[in-house]
Amino acid sequence: MKNNLSKARHVKNAVGIMFVVCSIAIFDVAFSARNSPPLSFPLTGRASGEFPSNWIHGSKSAMDNTDPAIQVHAYNEHTYILRENKAINYEGAFMYLFFGNGVAMLIDQGSTSSPALFPLREVVDQIILGWEEQHNQANTELIVANSHLHGDHYAAWNQFVDRPNTVMVGLTHEEMMAFWQIENYPQQIVTYDLGGRELVITGTPGHQGSELAIYDGWTDLLYTGDMFYRGRLYLEDWDAWVTSIRKLRSIADRYPVAHLVNNHIEMTRQPGVDYPIGTTWQPNEPPMQMTLDMLDVAVGATNDIGSPGIYIYDDFLIYNQIPWYTTTDP
Protein backbone atom coordinates (compact mmCIF):
# COMPACT_ATOMS: atom_id res chain seq x y z
CA MET A 1 0.00 0.00 0.00
CA LYS A 2 2.82 2.36 0.92
CA ASN A 3 4.59 1.59 -2.35
CA ASN A 4 1.39 2.25 -4.32
CA LEU A 5 0.95 5.63 -2.63
CA SER A 6 4.56 6.47 -3.40
CA LYS A 7 4.05 5.59 -7.07
CA ALA A 8 0.87 7.66 -7.20
CA ARG A 9 2.69 10.70 -5.77
CA HIS A 10 5.50 10.16 -8.30
CA VAL A 11 3.05 10.05 -11.23
CA LYS A 12 1.21 13.12 -9.93
CA ASN A 13 4.47 15.03 -9.57
CA ALA A 14 5.57 14.01 -13.07
CA VAL A 15 2.27 15.17 -14.55
CA GLY A 16 2.61 18.46 -12.67
CA ILE A 17 6.13 18.99 -13.97
CA MET A 18 5.03 18.23 -17.55
CA PHE A 19 2.14 20.71 -17.21
CA VAL A 20 4.49 23.43 -15.97
CA VAL A 21 7.01 22.75 -18.75
CA CYS A 22 4.27 22.84 -21.42
CA SER A 23 2.80 26.01 -19.92
CA ILE A 24 6.20 27.68 -19.93
CA ALA A 25 6.77 26.62 -23.55
CA ILE A 26 3.39 28.02 -24.63
CA PHE A 27 3.99 31.24 -22.69
CA ASP A 28 7.46 31.46 -24.22
CA VAL A 29 6.08 31.28 -27.77
CA ALA A 30 3.34 33.81 -27.06
CA PHE A 31 5.71 36.16 -25.20
CA SER A 32 8.38 36.07 -27.91
CA ALA A 33 5.74 36.59 -30.62
CA ARG A 34 4.41 39.63 -28.77
CA ASN A 35 7.88 41.03 -28.29
CA SER A 36 9.37 40.28 -31.71
CA PRO A 37 9.87 43.30 -33.99
CA PRO A 38 6.83 43.98 -36.17
CA LEU A 39 6.97 42.86 -39.79
CA SER A 40 7.55 45.72 -42.22
CA PHE A 41 5.58 46.29 -45.43
CA PRO A 42 6.94 49.54 -46.89
CA LEU A 43 5.18 51.19 -49.82
CA THR A 44 8.46 52.47 -51.22
CA GLY A 45 10.39 50.04 -53.39
CA ARG A 46 8.83 46.70 -54.27
CA ALA A 47 8.69 43.36 -52.50
CA SER A 48 9.64 41.01 -55.30
CA GLY A 49 8.23 37.56 -55.83
CA GLU A 50 8.24 34.63 -58.22
CA PHE A 51 5.57 32.68 -60.05
CA PRO A 52 6.02 28.94 -60.70
CA SER A 53 7.24 27.86 -64.12
CA ASN A 54 4.05 25.78 -64.41
CA TRP A 55 0.86 25.50 -62.39
CA ILE A 56 -0.82 22.15 -61.86
CA HIS A 57 -3.20 21.93 -64.82
CA GLY A 58 -5.13 18.67 -64.59
CA SER A 59 -4.48 15.48 -66.53
CA LYS A 60 -5.82 13.46 -69.45
CA SER A 61 -7.56 11.15 -67.02
CA ALA A 62 -8.97 12.92 -63.98
CA MET A 63 -9.27 9.55 -62.23
CA ASP A 64 -5.52 8.97 -62.58
CA ASN A 65 -4.43 12.45 -61.50
CA THR A 66 -1.68 12.42 -58.86
CA ASP A 67 -1.35 16.17 -58.21
CA PRO A 68 -2.36 17.60 -54.83
CA ALA A 69 -5.89 18.90 -54.47
CA ILE A 70 -4.43 22.37 -53.96
CA GLN A 71 -1.12 23.69 -55.24
CA VAL A 72 0.54 26.03 -52.73
CA HIS A 73 3.01 28.53 -54.11
CA ALA A 74 4.87 31.11 -52.02
CA TYR A 75 5.11 34.18 -54.25
CA ASN A 76 7.21 35.61 -51.44
CA GLU A 77 7.47 35.06 -47.70
CA HIS A 78 4.18 36.87 -46.89
CA THR A 79 2.19 36.19 -50.07
CA TYR A 80 0.82 32.81 -51.13
CA ILE A 81 -1.06 31.80 -54.27
CA LEU A 82 -3.14 28.61 -54.24
CA ARG A 83 -4.59 26.77 -57.22
CA GLU A 84 -7.41 24.28 -57.25
CA ASN A 85 -6.65 21.05 -59.09
CA LYS A 86 -8.47 21.07 -62.44
CA ALA A 87 -8.94 17.31 -62.19
CA ILE A 88 -11.20 18.03 -59.19
CA ASN A 89 -12.97 21.00 -60.74
CA TYR A 90 -12.47 22.35 -64.25
CA GLU A 91 -12.56 25.94 -62.95
CA GLY A 92 -9.02 25.50 -61.59
CA ALA A 93 -9.57 28.59 -59.44
CA PHE A 94 -6.71 30.62 -57.97
CA MET A 95 -6.92 31.84 -54.36
CA TYR A 96 -4.68 34.24 -52.48
CA LEU A 97 -3.39 34.34 -48.89
CA PHE A 98 -1.87 37.64 -47.75
CA PHE A 99 -0.14 38.00 -44.37
CA GLY A 100 0.28 41.08 -42.18
CA ASN A 101 1.18 41.50 -38.52
CA GLY A 102 -1.13 39.21 -36.55
CA VAL A 103 -3.53 38.68 -39.41
CA ALA A 104 -3.93 36.79 -42.69
CA MET A 105 -6.51 37.24 -45.42
CA LEU A 106 -7.76 34.45 -47.68
CA ILE A 107 -9.27 35.85 -50.87
CA ASP A 108 -11.70 33.33 -52.43
CA GLN A 109 -12.31 29.71 -51.50
CA GLY A 110 -12.45 27.84 -54.77
CA SER A 111 -15.06 25.80 -56.62
CA THR A 112 -15.38 22.61 -54.53
CA SER A 113 -17.11 22.45 -51.16
CA SER A 114 -16.13 18.95 -49.99
CA PRO A 115 -13.22 18.96 -47.49
CA ALA A 116 -12.51 15.35 -48.46
CA LEU A 117 -11.91 16.31 -52.10
CA PHE A 118 -10.73 19.86 -51.51
CA PRO A 119 -9.26 20.31 -47.98
CA LEU A 120 -8.82 24.08 -48.22
CA ARG A 121 -9.11 24.81 -44.50
CA GLU A 122 -6.53 22.16 -43.66
CA VAL A 123 -4.10 23.52 -46.24
CA VAL A 124 -4.59 27.13 -45.12
CA ASP A 125 -4.07 26.13 -41.48
CA GLN A 126 -0.80 24.41 -42.40
CA ILE A 127 0.41 27.49 -44.25
CA ILE A 128 -0.44 29.73 -41.30
CA LEU A 129 1.31 27.45 -38.80
CA GLY A 130 4.43 27.30 -40.96
CA TRP A 131 4.39 31.07 -41.45
CA GLU A 132 4.00 31.68 -37.72
CA GLU A 133 6.93 29.41 -36.94
CA GLN A 134 9.12 31.05 -39.57
CA HIS A 135 8.33 34.61 -38.49
CA ASN A 136 7.96 34.15 -34.73
CA GLN A 137 4.25 34.91 -34.76
CA ALA A 138 1.31 33.44 -32.86
CA ASN A 139 -2.51 33.59 -32.74
CA THR A 140 -2.82 34.87 -36.31
CA GLU A 141 -6.36 35.95 -37.08
CA LEU A 142 -7.72 34.74 -40.42
CA ILE A 143 -10.07 36.85 -42.54
CA VAL A 144 -12.06 34.87 -45.10
CA ALA A 145 -13.05 37.26 -47.91
CA ASN A 146 -14.18 37.13 -51.53
CA SER A 147 -13.49 38.94 -54.78
CA HIS A 148 -17.09 38.57 -55.93
CA LEU A 149 -20.22 36.52 -55.43
CA HIS A 150 -20.07 33.64 -57.89
CA GLY A 151 -20.19 30.10 -56.53
CA ASP A 152 -16.91 28.99 -58.09
CA HIS A 153 -15.17 31.41 -55.71
CA TYR A 154 -16.83 30.63 -52.37
CA ALA A 155 -17.67 26.92 -52.55
CA ALA A 156 -15.39 26.05 -49.60
CA TRP A 157 -16.39 29.11 -47.53
CA ASN A 158 -18.33 26.86 -45.15
CA GLN A 159 -15.18 24.93 -44.23
CA PHE A 160 -14.12 27.96 -42.15
CA VAL A 161 -17.40 28.78 -40.40
CA ASP A 162 -16.50 27.11 -37.09
CA ARG A 163 -12.79 27.95 -37.25
CA PRO A 164 -11.54 29.82 -34.14
CA ASN A 165 -9.96 33.27 -34.44
CA THR A 166 -11.56 33.80 -37.84
CA VAL A 167 -13.52 36.67 -39.38
CA MET A 168 -16.02 35.50 -42.00
CA VAL A 169 -16.93 38.21 -44.49
CA GLY A 170 -20.53 37.52 -45.44
CA LEU A 171 -21.70 36.39 -48.88
CA THR A 172 -24.05 39.26 -49.65
CA HIS A 173 -23.25 42.55 -51.36
CA GLU A 174 -24.17 44.47 -48.21
CA GLU A 175 -21.92 42.38 -45.95
CA MET A 176 -18.98 42.63 -48.34
CA MET A 177 -19.20 46.40 -48.62
CA ALA A 178 -19.71 46.83 -44.86
CA PHE A 179 -16.52 44.89 -44.15
CA TRP A 180 -14.42 47.05 -46.50
CA GLN A 181 -16.30 50.19 -45.38
CA ILE A 182 -17.30 51.00 -48.93
CA GLU A 183 -20.33 53.27 -48.77
CA ASN A 184 -20.42 54.37 -52.41
CA TYR A 185 -19.97 51.28 -54.59
CA PRO A 186 -18.40 51.07 -57.12
CA GLN A 187 -16.96 54.58 -57.30
CA GLN A 188 -15.29 54.71 -53.88
CA ILE A 189 -11.64 53.73 -53.46
CA VAL A 190 -10.66 52.76 -49.90
CA THR A 191 -7.50 51.61 -48.14
CA TYR A 192 -7.45 48.65 -45.76
CA ASP A 193 -4.77 48.04 -43.14
CA LEU A 194 -3.92 44.32 -43.10
CA GLY A 195 -1.63 44.35 -40.07
CA GLY A 196 0.61 47.10 -41.45
CA ARG A 197 0.21 45.97 -45.06
CA GLU A 198 -1.79 48.52 -47.03
CA LEU A 199 -4.35 47.31 -49.55
CA VAL A 200 -6.29 49.57 -51.93
CA ILE A 201 -9.82 48.33 -52.67
CA THR A 202 -12.39 49.48 -55.21
CA GLY A 203 -15.47 48.20 -56.99
CA THR A 204 -15.09 46.76 -60.50
CA PRO A 205 -18.49 45.43 -61.62
CA GLY A 206 -19.34 44.26 -65.09
CA HIS A 207 -18.67 40.55 -64.70
CA GLN A 208 -20.62 40.49 -61.43
CA GLY A 209 -22.30 43.25 -59.47
CA SER A 210 -20.22 43.02 -56.29
CA GLU A 211 -16.75 42.49 -57.77
CA LEU A 212 -13.68 44.12 -56.22
CA ALA A 213 -10.16 44.86 -57.39
CA ILE A 214 -7.35 44.87 -54.83
CA TYR A 215 -3.98 46.60 -55.12
CA ASP A 216 -1.25 45.51 -52.71
CA GLY A 217 1.14 48.41 -52.19
CA TRP A 218 3.89 46.18 -50.78
CA THR A 219 4.22 43.81 -53.76
CA ASP A 220 2.69 46.11 -56.42
CA LEU A 221 0.35 43.28 -57.43
CA LEU A 222 -3.01 44.37 -58.86
CA TYR A 223 -5.65 41.68 -58.32
CA THR A 224 -8.39 41.82 -60.95
CA GLY A 225 -10.47 38.75 -60.08
CA ASP A 226 -12.76 37.52 -62.85
CA MET A 227 -13.24 40.83 -64.61
CA PHE A 228 -9.85 40.57 -66.33
CA TYR A 229 -7.88 37.33 -66.78
CA ARG A 230 -6.49 35.05 -69.52
CA GLY A 231 -9.76 33.55 -70.59
CA ARG A 232 -13.39 34.20 -71.41
CA LEU A 233 -14.46 37.49 -69.86
CA TYR A 234 -18.16 36.94 -69.26
CA LEU A 235 -19.77 40.38 -68.98
CA GLU A 236 -23.28 40.82 -67.68
CA ASP A 237 -23.09 44.63 -67.86
CA TRP A 238 -21.00 46.08 -70.68
CA ASP A 239 -21.21 49.71 -69.56
CA ALA A 240 -20.14 48.80 -66.01
CA TRP A 241 -17.19 46.77 -67.31
CA VAL A 242 -16.07 49.66 -69.53
CA THR A 243 -15.95 51.92 -66.47
CA SER A 244 -14.19 49.22 -64.42
CA ILE A 245 -11.47 48.39 -66.95
CA ARG A 246 -10.72 52.07 -67.39
CA LYS A 247 -10.59 52.45 -63.62
CA LEU A 248 -7.98 49.67 -63.45
CA ARG A 249 -5.89 51.60 -65.94
CA SER A 250 -6.21 54.74 -63.80
CA ILE A 251 -5.10 52.79 -60.71
CA ALA A 252 -2.07 51.55 -62.66
CA ASP A 253 -1.34 55.17 -63.58
CA ARG A 254 -1.52 56.18 -59.93
CA TYR A 255 0.38 53.23 -58.41
CA PRO A 256 3.29 51.16 -59.73
CA VAL A 257 2.06 47.76 -60.93
CA ALA A 258 4.38 44.77 -61.25
CA HIS A 259 1.78 42.23 -62.43
CA LEU A 260 -1.96 41.83 -62.77
CA VAL A 261 -3.13 38.63 -61.03
CA ASN A 262 -6.53 36.98 -61.21
CA ASN A 263 -8.62 33.82 -60.79
CA HIS A 264 -8.49 31.56 -63.86
CA ILE A 265 -6.58 30.48 -66.95
CA GLU A 266 -8.72 29.44 -69.94
CA MET A 267 -6.44 30.40 -72.85
CA THR A 268 -3.85 28.30 -74.65
CA ARG A 269 -0.47 29.70 -75.62
CA GLN A 270 -1.77 30.10 -79.16
CA PRO A 271 -2.98 33.71 -79.52
CA GLY A 272 -6.75 34.00 -79.45
CA VAL A 273 -7.40 30.30 -78.80
CA ASP A 274 -9.07 29.17 -75.58
CA TYR A 275 -9.56 25.71 -74.12
CA PRO A 276 -13.08 24.24 -74.50
CA ILE A 277 -15.45 24.98 -71.65
CA GLY A 278 -15.20 22.29 -68.98
CA THR A 279 -11.64 21.24 -69.85
CA THR A 280 -9.91 19.38 -67.03
CA TRP A 281 -6.48 19.18 -68.69
CA GLN A 282 -4.66 22.27 -69.92
CA PRO A 283 -1.05 21.25 -70.72
CA ASN A 284 -0.35 24.33 -72.84
CA GLU A 285 -1.39 27.10 -70.46
CA PRO A 286 0.13 30.58 -70.62
CA PRO A 287 1.22 32.21 -67.32
CA MET A 288 -1.57 33.36 -65.02
CA GLN A 289 -0.09 36.84 -64.45
CA MET A 290 -0.83 39.55 -66.99
CA THR A 291 0.82 42.78 -68.10
CA LEU A 292 -0.15 46.42 -68.43
CA ASP A 293 0.13 46.06 -72.21
CA MET A 294 -2.66 43.46 -72.06
CA LEU A 295 -4.72 45.84 -69.93
CA ASP A 296 -4.21 48.54 -72.56
CA VAL A 297 -5.62 46.16 -75.20
CA ALA A 298 -8.72 45.73 -73.04
CA VAL A 299 -9.04 49.49 -72.60
CA GLY A 300 -8.79 49.84 -76.38
CA ALA A 301 -11.57 47.27 -76.78
CA THR A 302 -13.92 49.55 -74.85
CA ASN A 303 -13.68 52.00 -77.74
CA ASP A 304 -14.20 49.35 -80.45
CA ILE A 305 -17.04 47.17 -79.17
CA GLY A 306 -20.54 48.49 -79.63
CA SER A 307 -22.88 45.52 -79.45
CA PRO A 308 -23.28 42.13 -77.74
CA GLY A 309 -21.12 39.35 -79.12
CA ILE A 310 -17.89 37.37 -78.71
CA TYR A 311 -14.74 39.35 -79.43
CA ILE A 312 -11.41 37.56 -79.72
CA TYR A 313 -8.08 39.04 -78.64
CA ASP A 314 -4.69 37.38 -78.25
CA ASP A 315 -4.85 36.97 -74.46
CA PHE A 316 -8.57 36.95 -73.69
CA LEU A 317 -12.04 36.69 -75.20
CA ILE A 318 -14.77 39.20 -74.40
CA TYR A 319 -18.22 37.62 -74.06
CA ASN A 320 -20.25 40.81 -74.12
CA GLN A 321 -23.68 39.91 -72.71
CA ILE A 322 -23.43 36.42 -74.24
CA PRO A 323 -24.37 33.37 -72.10
CA TRP A 324 -21.41 31.48 -70.67
CA TYR A 325 -22.45 28.23 -72.33
CA THR A 326 -22.07 29.82 -75.79
CA THR A 327 -18.84 28.53 -77.28
CA THR A 328 -16.34 29.33 -80.00
CA ASP A 329 -15.28 25.67 -80.08
CA PRO A 330 -15.40 24.13 -83.59
C-alpha positions in Angstrom: 0.0 0.0 0.0 2.8 2.4 0.9 4.6 1.6 -2.4 1.4 2.2 -4.3 1.0 5.6 -2.6 4.6 6.5 -3.4 4.1 5.6 -7.1 0.9 7.7 -7.2 2.7 10.7 -5.8 5.5 10.2 -8.3 3.1 10.0 -11.2 1.2 13.1 -9.9 4.5 15.0 -9.6 5.6 14.0 -13.1 2.3 15.2 -14.6 2.6 18.5 -12.7 6.1 19.0 -14.0 5.0 18.2 -17.5 2.1 20.7 -17.2 4.5 23.4 -16.0 7.0 22.7 -18.8 4.3 22.8 -21.4 2.8 26.0 -19.9 6.2 27.7 -19.9 6.8 26.6 -23.5 3.4 28.0 -24.6 4.0 31.2 -22.7 7.5 31.5 -24.2 6.1 31.3 -27.8 3.3 33.8 -27.1 5.7 36.2 -25.2 8.4 36.1 -27.9 5.7 36.6 -30.6 4.4 39.6 -28.8 7.9 41.0 -28.3 9.4 40.3 -31.7 9.9 43.3 -34.0 6.8 44.0 -36.2 7.0 42.9 -39.8 7.5 45.7 -42.2 5.6 46.3 -45.4 6.9 49.5 -46.9 5.2 51.2 -49.8 8.5 52.5 -51.2 10.4 50.0 -53.4 8.8 46.7 -54.3 8.7 43.4 -52.5 9.6 41.0 -55.3 8.2 37.6 -55.8 8.2 34.6 -58.2 5.6 32.7 -60.1 6.0 28.9 -60.7 7.2 27.9 -64.1 4.0 25.8 -64.4 0.9 25.5 -62.4 -0.8 22.1 -61.9 -3.2 21.9 -64.8 -5.1 18.7 -64.6 -4.5 15.5 -66.5 -5.8 13.5 -69.5 -7.6 11.2 -67.0 -9.0 12.9 -64.0 -9.3 9.5 -62.2 -5.5 9.0 -62.6 -4.4 12.5 -61.5 -1.7 12.4 -58.9 -1.3 16.2 -58.2 -2.4 17.6 -54.8 -5.9 18.9 -54.5 -4.4 22.4 -54.0 -1.1 23.7 -55.2 0.5 26.0 -52.7 3.0 28.5 -54.1 4.9 31.1 -52.0 5.1 34.2 -54.3 7.2 35.6 -51.4 7.5 35.1 -47.7 4.2 36.9 -46.9 2.2 36.2 -50.1 0.8 32.8 -51.1 -1.1 31.8 -54.3 -3.1 28.6 -54.2 -4.6 26.8 -57.2 -7.4 24.3 -57.2 -6.6 21.0 -59.1 -8.5 21.1 -62.4 -8.9 17.3 -62.2 -11.2 18.0 -59.2 -13.0 21.0 -60.7 -12.5 22.4 -64.2 -12.6 25.9 -63.0 -9.0 25.5 -61.6 -9.6 28.6 -59.4 -6.7 30.6 -58.0 -6.9 31.8 -54.4 -4.7 34.2 -52.5 -3.4 34.3 -48.9 -1.9 37.6 -47.8 -0.1 38.0 -44.4 0.3 41.1 -42.2 1.2 41.5 -38.5 -1.1 39.2 -36.5 -3.5 38.7 -39.4 -3.9 36.8 -42.7 -6.5 37.2 -45.4 -7.8 34.4 -47.7 -9.3 35.9 -50.9 -11.7 33.3 -52.4 -12.3 29.7 -51.5 -12.5 27.8 -54.8 -15.1 25.8 -56.6 -15.4 22.6 -54.5 -17.1 22.5 -51.2 -16.1 18.9 -50.0 -13.2 19.0 -47.5 -12.5 15.4 -48.5 -11.9 16.3 -52.1 -10.7 19.9 -51.5 -9.3 20.3 -48.0 -8.8 24.1 -48.2 -9.1 24.8 -44.5 -6.5 22.2 -43.7 -4.1 23.5 -46.2 -4.6 27.1 -45.1 -4.1 26.1 -41.5 -0.8 24.4 -42.4 0.4 27.5 -44.3 -0.4 29.7 -41.3 1.3 27.5 -38.8 4.4 27.3 -41.0 4.4 31.1 -41.4 4.0 31.7 -37.7 6.9 29.4 -36.9 9.1 31.1 -39.6 8.3 34.6 -38.5 8.0 34.1 -34.7 4.2 34.9 -34.8 1.3 33.4 -32.9 -2.5 33.6 -32.7 -2.8 34.9 -36.3 -6.4 35.9 -37.1 -7.7 34.7 -40.4 -10.1 36.8 -42.5 -12.1 34.9 -45.1 -13.0 37.3 -47.9 -14.2 37.1 -51.5 -13.5 38.9 -54.8 -17.1 38.6 -55.9 -20.2 36.5 -55.4 -20.1 33.6 -57.9 -20.2 30.1 -56.5 -16.9 29.0 -58.1 -15.2 31.4 -55.7 -16.8 30.6 -52.4 -17.7 26.9 -52.5 -15.4 26.0 -49.6 -16.4 29.1 -47.5 -18.3 26.9 -45.2 -15.2 24.9 -44.2 -14.1 28.0 -42.1 -17.4 28.8 -40.4 -16.5 27.1 -37.1 -12.8 27.9 -37.2 -11.5 29.8 -34.1 -10.0 33.3 -34.4 -11.6 33.8 -37.8 -13.5 36.7 -39.4 -16.0 35.5 -42.0 -16.9 38.2 -44.5 -20.5 37.5 -45.4 -21.7 36.4 -48.9 -24.0 39.3 -49.7 -23.2 42.5 -51.4 -24.2 44.5 -48.2 -21.9 42.4 -46.0 -19.0 42.6 -48.3 -19.2 46.4 -48.6 -19.7 46.8 -44.9 -16.5 44.9 -44.1 -14.4 47.0 -46.5 -16.3 50.2 -45.4 -17.3 51.0 -48.9 -20.3 53.3 -48.8 -20.4 54.4 -52.4 -20.0 51.3 -54.6 -18.4 51.1 -57.1 -17.0 54.6 -57.3 -15.3 54.7 -53.9 -11.6 53.7 -53.5 -10.7 52.8 -49.9 -7.5 51.6 -48.1 -7.4 48.6 -45.8 -4.8 48.0 -43.1 -3.9 44.3 -43.1 -1.6 44.3 -40.1 0.6 47.1 -41.5 0.2 46.0 -45.1 -1.8 48.5 -47.0 -4.4 47.3 -49.6 -6.3 49.6 -51.9 -9.8 48.3 -52.7 -12.4 49.5 -55.2 -15.5 48.2 -57.0 -15.1 46.8 -60.5 -18.5 45.4 -61.6 -19.3 44.3 -65.1 -18.7 40.6 -64.7 -20.6 40.5 -61.4 -22.3 43.2 -59.5 -20.2 43.0 -56.3 -16.8 42.5 -57.8 -13.7 44.1 -56.2 -10.2 44.9 -57.4 -7.3 44.9 -54.8 -4.0 46.6 -55.1 -1.2 45.5 -52.7 1.1 48.4 -52.2 3.9 46.2 -50.8 4.2 43.8 -53.8 2.7 46.1 -56.4 0.4 43.3 -57.4 -3.0 44.4 -58.9 -5.6 41.7 -58.3 -8.4 41.8 -60.9 -10.5 38.8 -60.1 -12.8 37.5 -62.9 -13.2 40.8 -64.6 -9.8 40.6 -66.3 -7.9 37.3 -66.8 -6.5 35.0 -69.5 -9.8 33.6 -70.6 -13.4 34.2 -71.4 -14.5 37.5 -69.9 -18.2 36.9 -69.3 -19.8 40.4 -69.0 -23.3 40.8 -67.7 -23.1 44.6 -67.9 -21.0 46.1 -70.7 -21.2 49.7 -69.6 -20.1 48.8 -66.0 -17.2 46.8 -67.3 -16.1 49.7 -69.5 -15.9 51.9 -66.5 -14.2 49.2 -64.4 -11.5 48.4 -66.9 -10.7 52.1 -67.4 -10.6 52.4 -63.6 -8.0 49.7 -63.5 -5.9 51.6 -65.9 -6.2 54.7 -63.8 -5.1 52.8 -60.7 -2.1 51.5 -62.7 -1.3 55.2 -63.6 -1.5 56.2 -59.9 0.4 53.2 -58.4 3.3 51.2 -59.7 2.1 47.8 -60.9 4.4 44.8 -61.3 1.8 42.2 -62.4 -2.0 41.8 -62.8 -3.1 38.6 -61.0 -6.5 37.0 -61.2 -8.6 33.8 -60.8 -8.5 31.6 -63.9 -6.6 30.5 -67.0 -8.7 29.4 -69.9 -6.4 30.4 -72.9 -3.9 28.3 -74.6 -0.5 29.7 -75.6 -1.8 30.1 -79.2 -3.0 33.7 -79.5 -6.7 34.0 -79.4 -7.4 30.3 -78.8 -9.1 29.2 -75.6 -9.6 25.7 -74.1 -13.1 24.2 -74.5 -15.5 25.0 -71.6 -15.2 22.3 -69.0 -11.6 21.2 -69.9 -9.9 19.4 -67.0 -6.5 19.2 -68.7 -4.7 22.3 -69.9 -1.0 21.3 -70.7 -0.4 24.3 -72.8 -1.4 27.1 -70.5 0.1 30.6 -70.6 1.2 32.2 -67.3 -1.6 33.4 -65.0 -0.1 36.8 -64.4 -0.8 39.6 -67.0 0.8 42.8 -68.1 -0.2 46.4 -68.4 0.1 46.1 -72.2 -2.7 43.5 -72.1 -4.7 45.8 -69.9 -4.2 48.5 -72.6 -5.6 46.2 -75.2 -8.7 45.7 -73.0 -9.0 49.5 -72.6 -8.8 49.8 -76.4 -11.6 47.3 -76.8 -13.9 49.5 -74.8 -13.7 52.0 -77.7 -14.2 49.4 -80.4 -17.0 47.2 -79.2 -20.5 48.5 -79.6 -22.9 45.5 -79.4 -23.3 42.1 -77.7 -21.1 39.3 -79.1 -17.9 37.4 -78.7 -14.7 39.4 -79.4 -11.4 37.6 -79.7 -8.1 39.0 -78.6 -4.7 37.4 -78.3 -4.8 37.0 -74.5 -8.6 37.0 -73.7 -12.0 36.7 -75.2 -14.8 39.2 -74.4 -18.2 37.6 -74.1 -20.3 40.8 -74.1 -23.7 39.9 -72.7 -23.4 36.4 -74.2 -24.4 33.4 -72.1 -21.4 31.5 -70.7 -22.5 28.2 -72.3 -22.1 29.8 -75.8 -18.8 28.5 -77.3 -16.3 29.3 -80.0 -15.3 25.7 -80.1 -15.4 24.1 -83.6 
